[in-house]
Amino acid sequence: MRYWGRSAFAICLAALAAPAFAADIVAPNDQAAVEGDSHGNFLPGSGVGQQVLLDIASSQFSTLSSGNVITGLAFRPDVNLCSGNPCGAFPATTLNNVTIKLATTSIAPTTFDNTFGDYLTTNAQTVFSGDVTVSSAYTGPAGGPKAFDILFPFTSTYAYNPADGNLVVDIIINSTSGIPVNIDATQTFTDQQVESDYFGSAAGLAGLGNSNLDIVEFTTASGTVSGVPEPATWALMLVGVGAAGASLRMRRKSSCLFA
């Protein structure tokens, strides 16, 4: 019985480990733990508002588990390029008339296509529309990178499957509102192969290419994981290792009980 107990315990651990837990994903991936060599911004502007569209290669989402959904995005404040530019902490600031859309595209980041609409034809979904309040405590190492604390939580989640194509992020601020500090960005050649960045007016049909690529953190939530055995299957597995006569209904989040 002692040997059976250890075997069943191992199976239980495997069952508990099966679901995919939510994990934050930074794009470009190689900028997750280092300060970028450039900066971007959504500074308060003129009456035409502003729009930024990102085309991020699906390869940057290789750690996104099947069934997980994207629930929000965040930027981090810039550190190194602050001379003459706004940097540092800032209090709660309301951005008015913000719209965020996500979509997938077959357009490669290395393809220069500055027409916004070309990226929003497949799996397009508005994940946020309205006013959002952002702030930053500017926490983290003195030389960066700072925490991703400029948060844009979505009001509806986005089910992104990297097999569908690259991820498109379209952010429109249709007002004079803006983030009062620069955000961290990169302009390395390697990162330009996996992300492109276009900016223009809120109502613009096309944008200008930007070599300063915003570094973005995506928050995700766990979903149903394909390939995980059903509860009845787990019960049969227990029977196969000697739990004859046991009637166990195993649920992924249940505690494991042994006689």
N, C-alpha and C positions, 0 to 999 in steps of 0.2 A: 504493500500500500504506500510505503514511503516513496518508492520509485514512481508509482503512478501519480502521486501528488505533485512531484517535481515536474513530470511531463505535462500534466494539466496546467500547472502554474505557468510553464513556458508558453503553452498555447494561449493562455489568457493574456499574457504580456503581448504576444503577437497580435491578438485581437484588438487590444487597447491601442497598440502602436499603429494599426492599420489606417485610421483616418488621417487625412492631411490637415495639419494645423495651419492657421493663418500665418503668413510671413510677409514682411515688408520687402519690396523689391525696388532697388535704386537703379535708375537708368540715366546715363550709361552705367553698366555694372562696375566698370573699373574705377568709378569715382565714388563708390560707396563709402570708403574710409579715408579718402584724401581730399584736401582742399583743391577745388578747381583752379585752373590757371587763368580764368576770365570771369566776367560777370554779366548778368542780364538784369532786366528790370521790368516792372509794370508801374512805373512812376506815375503819379497824378498827371493828367494831360489836358489836352484841349477838348473842345466840344465834339470832336469826331470820334472820341473813344479809342479803343485799341483792341487788337485781335492778334493772338499768337497761335500758330498751328505747329504741332510737333509730329513728326513721322518717326516712330521708334521701331527698329528692327525686332521681329519676333524672337530672335535669338537672345534678346535681353530678358526674356521671360521664361527661360528654360526651367526655372525653379517653381513656376506657377503650377500647382497641383491640379489635376483634373477635377472639374466641378467647382473650383474656387472662383470667387467673384471679386472684382475690384470695387472697393467701397469709398475711396477717396484718394486725394493726392496732396503732396506737401512740397514746399520749397524750403531751402535753408538760406539764412542771410550770408552774404559774401563777407570775406575777412581781408583778403590780401590787397584788393584794389579799391581801397577806401579813400585814398588821397584825392580830395576834391569831389568825392562822390559820397552820397548818403549811405552810412553803414551803422550797425549797432542795434540795440534793442529799440522797440517801439511799442507804444500802448495799443489797446484795442482800437482798430480802425475799420470802419464800415465801407465796403466796396459795394456800390449800387449797380443794379441791373447787370448781374454777372450771369453768363450762360456758358456751361461747359458741355461739350459734346465729345463722345468717344465713337470710334468707328474702326474698321479694319481696311487695309488697302494692300494692293499688290505693287504699289509704287515704291521703289527702293529709295532709301534715304539719299543715295548718291545720285538720284535722278533729279535734275532741277525742274520742278514743276511747281510754280508759285501760285497756281489757281486753287483757292481754298476748296471750292466745290468738288474738285476732282478727287479729293480725299474723303469725302463724306457721302459716298454712294453705297457703301456696303456695311451692313450691321450698324448703321448710324443710330445713335441713341442720345437724347438729352439727359444727362445725369444730374444736372443742377441748373436751376433758373431762379434768380431772385437776388436778394442782398446777402452778403456774407461778411462776417466780422473776423478779421485776422489780426495777429499780433506776433511778437517774437521776444523771448527773454534773452536771446543771444547767448545761450549756454553752450559750453563746449571748450575745447582747448583754445588757448590764446591765438595760436596760429591756424586754427580750424582743423577739421571742418566743424561747424556749429551744428546744433540739432536741427532736424527737419521739423520746425515748429510753426511754420507759416502754413496753416492747415486749410484745406478745401474739402470738407466732407461732402459726399454725394447724398442727394435725396433719393436716388434710386441706384441700385448696384448695377454693375456691368459684367456680364458673363463673357469673358474674353478667352478665346481658344487660339493660341499661337498658330495652329494649323490653318486658321482662316486668313492669315496675313499679318502684316505689320500693324502695330497699334497707332491709331491717330488720336491726338488730343487737341481739341480746338477750344481755346479760352477767349471769350469775348467779354470785355468790360465796356458796356454801352453807356458810359457816363464819364465825368471828369475824375472819378475816383481812381485810386491806385495804391500800390504798396509803397510806403515812403522810404524804403531802403533798397539797395541793390541785392539781388539774389545770386547765389553761387552758380557758376557756369563753367564750361570747358570749351576749348577750341582746338584740342589736339587732333591730329590727323586720324588717329585710330577711332576716336569718338565720332568723327564726321562720317565714318563708314557705317555707323549704326544709328545715327540720329540726324535729322535735318530740322531746321527751324525757320519759319516764315512769320513775319510780322507786318501788320498794316492797320488800317482804320477799322472800327467796329462793323461798319456796313460795307467794307471793301470786298471786292470780288477776288482780288489777288494781293499778295504781299511781297515784301522784299526778303531775299535770302539773308540769313544771319549766321555768321561763322561762330558766334557765341551761343553755344547750345546749353539751354537750361538743364540743370541737374534736378531730377524729379524723383521723389519717393512715392510709390504707390502702396496703399494699404489694401489688404485683401482679407476676405473672410472664408472660413472653411465651408465647403459644400459637400454634396454626396460624392464619394470617391468610387469611380468605376473599378470593377475587378475585386471588390471586397466581398467575401462570402456572406450570404444571408445568415441570420441567426440559426435557422434550421441546419445549415451546413456546419456551423461550429458545433452544434450538438452532436451531429454524426461523427465529427472528428474526435470528440471526446469519447464517444462510444468505441471508436476504433482503437483507442489507447487504453481501454480497460474500464471505462466508466459505465459498465453494463448496468442497466436498470435505472440509471440516473436520468431524470427528466429536467434538463436545464435549458432555459431560454436565455441565450447570451445576447446582450445588447452592447453595442460598442462603448457606451458610456456607463454601463452597469458595473458594480463591484463584482469581483470573482469570488465565489463561495465554494468551498470544498468541504466534504464530510470528514 
